[in-house]
Amino acid sequence: MIVTIHNDQLTLTADTLGAQMQSITSYKGTEYLWNGDERYWKGRAPVLFPFVARLKDKTYTVNGGTYQMKIHGFASACEFEVAEQTESSVTFALRDNEVTRAQYPFAFLFKVRYALKENTVEVTYTVDNPENEMLHFGLGGHPGFNVPLKEGTSFEDYYLRFSQPCEPDRVGFSSEILVSGVDKRYELEGGQIIRLRHDLFDHDAIVLKNMAKSVTIASDKTKRYVTVSYPQMPYVGFWHAERKAAPYVCVEPWVSLPARDGVIEDFACKGDLIHLPGHGSYENTWYITIGEE
């Protein structure tokens, strides 16, 4: 089911399937979110839970059991319920069930809230642990944004600009796109800019750490822009379909990383996951700000 919220500057639609955003349009009618064209990538803005990216052999262990899970967890394939809705906000909720427990043996309540505040989409993830045992999870966002943002401009006219100068490290990946353990300094133009070109993503995502906590997709040829701010996220990834002239770029704020190369991870021991005590609650908010001409 598609749900629509709006204010005087933005209209957002989202699907109860995966709690995935389907559209972000400005008051002038400009569409900022990627449209899911299957020639490039059928996703639009998947919600990543309870794991981000890949597991070694799609397998992990926890509490003495062995389980299998596909890339980015199962949330995107689950039907959420609408827990609360106003004119400018909506909260989707997912509880554990037989399908989730077959691949993730925990009780949980996972909520995704979208709220429009002027020209900003406020995205809040909440995880509640209803049991006594520790709950182990990762999560993240995966929104794709149209690039170019204006007719008459090209993909290469755009760049990613961090909100302040920084010296990030690129997380090293193996050929299987698992964490290699070999990170390298990622040089930014002027300490802030990555100029977009399609071959940046020929070897999958660029995932950075130790970076500024806000990044903008912009061009000197238009005043339209998208800023993604992620104050609680230690990682951010940039991606589009490999070896294609795909007209979008994903900006992916992550709490956690993929599995290590050659390691069947034990969730209880994976240090970058969230380890939520019994009856605890976790909340993480990030933001998408739209600039219109």
C-alpha positions in Angstrom: 0.0 0.0 0.0 1.3 3.4 -1.0 1.1 6.2 1.7 1.5 9.9 0.9 2.5 12.7 3.2 3.1 16.3 2.4 3.7 19.9 3.6 4.0 23.1 1.7 7.4 22.3 0.3 7.6 18.5 -0.2 5.5 15.5 -1.0 6.7 12.0 -0.1 5.3 8.6 -0.9 6.3 5.4 0.7 5.3 1.7 0.4 4.2 -0.5 3.3 6.3 -3.1 1.5 9.7 -2.5 3.0 8.7 0.9 4.4 10.6 2.1 1.3 10.3 5.7 0.0 8.9 5.8 -3.6 9.1 9.5 -4.4 10.3 12.8 -3.0 8.9 15.8 -5.0 9.3 19.5 -4.5 6.5 22.0 -4.5 7.5 22.8 -8.1 7.1 19.1 -9.1 10.8 18.2 -9.3 11.3 14.5 -8.6 14.5 13.9 -6.5 14.3 10.2 -5.7 15.4 7.5 -8.1 12.5 5.9 -10.0 13.5 2.2 -9.7 14.1 1.7 -13.5 15.1 -2.0 -13.6 17.5 -1.4 -16.5 19.8 0.0 -13.8 18.5 -0.8 -10.3 15.0 -1.7 -9.3 15.4 -0.3 -5.8 14.6 3.3 -4.8 15.4 3.7 -1.1 15.6 0.3 0.7 15.7 0.2 4.4 18.6 -2.0 5.6 17.9 -4.2 8.6 19.0 -6.2 10.5 22.3 -6.4 8.6 24.0 -4.1 6.1 25.4 -5.5 2.9 26.9 -9.0 2.6 27.5 -11.9 4.9 30.2 -14.5 4.0 28.3 -17.3 2.2 25.1 -15.5 3.3 25.7 -17.1 6.7 26.2 -16.0 10.3 26.0 -17.6 13.8 24.5 -16.4 17.0 23.7 -18.1 20.4 25.0 -21.4 19.1 22.8 -21.5 15.9 23.7 -21.0 12.3 21.4 -18.8 10.0 21.3 -17.5 6.5 20.4 -14.0 5.3 20.5 -12.3 2.0 22.2 -9.0 1.3 21.0 -6.0 3.4 18.8 -8.1 5.6 15.1 -8.9 5.2 13.3 -5.6 6.0 12.9 -4.6 2.3 10.9 -7.8 1.6 8.6 -7.5 4.6 5.2 -5.9 4.8 5.1 -3.2 7.4 2.0 -1.9 9.1 1.1 1.8 9.3 1.4 2.5 13.0 0.8 6.2 12.9 0.1 8.8 10.3 -0.5 12.6 10.1 -0.6 14.9 7.1 3.2 15.4 7.2 4.5 12.2 8.9 4.1 8.4 8.8 5.5 5.6 11.0 5.8 2.1 9.7 6.2 -0.9 12.1 7.5 -4.4 11.6 7.4 -7.1 14.3 9.2 -10.4 14.3 7.2 -13.3 12.8 7.7 -16.8 11.5 9.5 -15.6 8.4 11.9 -13.3 10.2 12.6 -15.8 13.0 13.7 -18.4 10.4 16.7 -16.2 9.5 17.0 -14.0 12.6 16.1 -15.7 15.9 15.1 -12.6 17.8 12.0 -10.8 18.9 12.0 -7.1 17.9 9.9 -4.1 17.0 11.4 -2.1 14.2 9.9 1.3 13.3 10.7 3.6 10.3 9.3 7.2 10.6 9.3 9.8 7.8 8.5 13.3 8.9 8.5 16.4 6.7 10.0 19.5 8.3 10.0 22.4 5.8 12.3 21.2 2.9 13.7 18.3 4.9 12.7 14.6 5.2 13.5 13.4 8.8 14.1 9.7 8.8 14.0 7.9 12.2 14.8 4.2 12.8 13.7 2.8 16.2 14.4 -0.7 17.4 12.8 -2.0 20.6 13.9 -5.2 22.3 11.0 -6.9 24.0 12.9 -9.8 25.5 15.6 -10.3 28.2 18.3 -11.5 25.8 20.7 -9.1 23.9 19.5 -8.1 20.5 22.2 -7.8 17.8 21.6 -5.8 14.6 22.9 -3.4 12.0 20.9 -0.9 9.9 21.3 1.8 7.4 19.7 3.7 4.5 20.1 3.2 0.8 18.3 6.1 -1.0 19.0 6.7 -4.7 18.8 10.3 -6.0 18.3 11.4 -9.6 21.5 12.7 -11.2 21.3 14.9 -13.2 18.7 16.9 -11.3 18.0 19.3 -14.1 17.4 18.9 -17.8 20.3 20.0 -19.9 22.9 19.0 -17.3 24.9 15.7 -17.3 26.0 13.3 -14.6 29.5 14.6 -14.8 28.4 18.1 -14.0 27.6 17.0 -10.4 29.8 16.4 -7.4 29.5 15.2 -3.8 30.5 17.9 -1.4 31.1 17.2 2.3 29.9 19.9 4.7 33.4 20.5 6.0 37.0 19.5 5.1 37.8 16.0 6.2 40.3 13.2 5.6 38.2 10.0 5.3 39.4 6.5 4.9 37.9 4.2 2.3 36.8 0.8 3.8 38.7 -1.9 2.0 36.6 -4.6 0.3 37.6 -8.0 -1.1 36.6 -9.3 -4.5 33.5 -10.7 -2.8 32.6 -7.2 -1.4 33.4 -8.2 2.1 35.6 -6.2 4.5 39.2 -6.9 3.7 40.7 -5.1 6.7 42.9 -2.9 4.5 41.6 0.7 4.6 43.2 3.5 2.6 43.0 7.3 2.8 40.5 8.6 0.3 41.6 11.9 -1.2 39.0 14.6 -1.6 39.3 17.6 -3.9 40.0 20.5 -1.7 39.3 18.3 1.3 35.6 18.2 0.5 34.6 17.1 -3.0 34.2 13.9 -5.0 33.4 14.7 -8.7 30.9 12.2 -10.1 31.7 10.0 -13.0 30.2 6.7 -13.9 33.4 4.6 -13.5 33.7 5.6 -9.9 31.5 2.6 -9.2 32.9 0.0 -11.5 34.1 -1.9 -8.4 31.0 -1.5 -6.3 30.4 1.1 -3.6 32.8 3.6 -2.1 32.3 3.3 1.6 34.0 5.9 3.8 34.6 6.4 7.5 36.1 9.3 9.5 34.2 11.7 7.2 32.1 14.8 7.8 28.5 14.0 8.8 26.7 15.7 5.9 27.2 15.5 2.1 25.5 17.3 -0.7 24.8 16.3 -4.3 25.2 19.5 -6.3 26.3 21.1 -9.5 27.5 24.6 -10.4 24.9 24.6 -13.3 21.8 24.4 -11.1 20.6 25.6 -7.6 18.9 22.2 -7.1 20.7 20.0 -4.6 20.2 17.1 -2.2 21.9 17.1 1.2 22.1 13.9 3.3 23.0 14.4 7.0 23.7 11.4 9.2 24.9 12.6 12.7 24.7 9.1 14.3 26.2 7.1 11.4 29.9 6.2 11.3 29.9 5.2 7.7 28.6 6.5 4.4 28.5 4.7 1.0 28.2 6.0 -2.5 27.0 3.7 -5.3 25.3 3.2 -8.5 24.9 0.1 -10.7 28.4 -1.1 -11.7 29.7 -0.5 -15.2 26.6 1.4 -16.4 25.8 5.0 -17.2 23.2 4.9 -14.5 21.4 8.3 -14.0 21.4 8.3 -10.2 23.6 8.0 -7.2 22.9 6.4 -3.8 24.0 8.1 -0.6 24.0 5.3 2.0 24.4 6.2 5.7 25.3 3.0 7.7 25.6 2.1 11.3 27.6 -1.1 10.5 29.7 -2.8 7.9 29.5 -6.0 5.9 31.0 -9.2 7.2 34.8 -9.7 7.1 36.3 -11.5 4.2 36.6 -15.2 5.0 34.7 -15.0 8.3 31.4 -16.4 9.2 30.5 -13.7 11.7 29.1 -14.4 15.1 26.7 -11.5 15.6 27.3 -11.4 19.4 31.0 -10.7 18.7 30.8 -8.3 15.7 31.9 -5.0 17.2 30.2 -2.6 14.8 26.7 -4.0 15.3 24.3 -2.5 17.8 24.1 -4.7 20.8 20.8 -3.7 22.5 20.2 -5.0 26.1 17.0 -6.7 27.0 13.9 -4.4 27.1 16.1 -1.6 25.6 15.3 0.9 22.8 17.6 2.3 20.1 16.9 5.3 17.9 18.8 6.8 15.0 17.7 9.8 12.9 19.1 11.1 9.6 18.0 13.7 7.2 17.4 14.4 3.5 17.2 18.1 2.6 16.0 19.3 -0.8 17.1 22.5 -2.5 14.9 23.8 -5.3 15.5 26.5 -7.8 
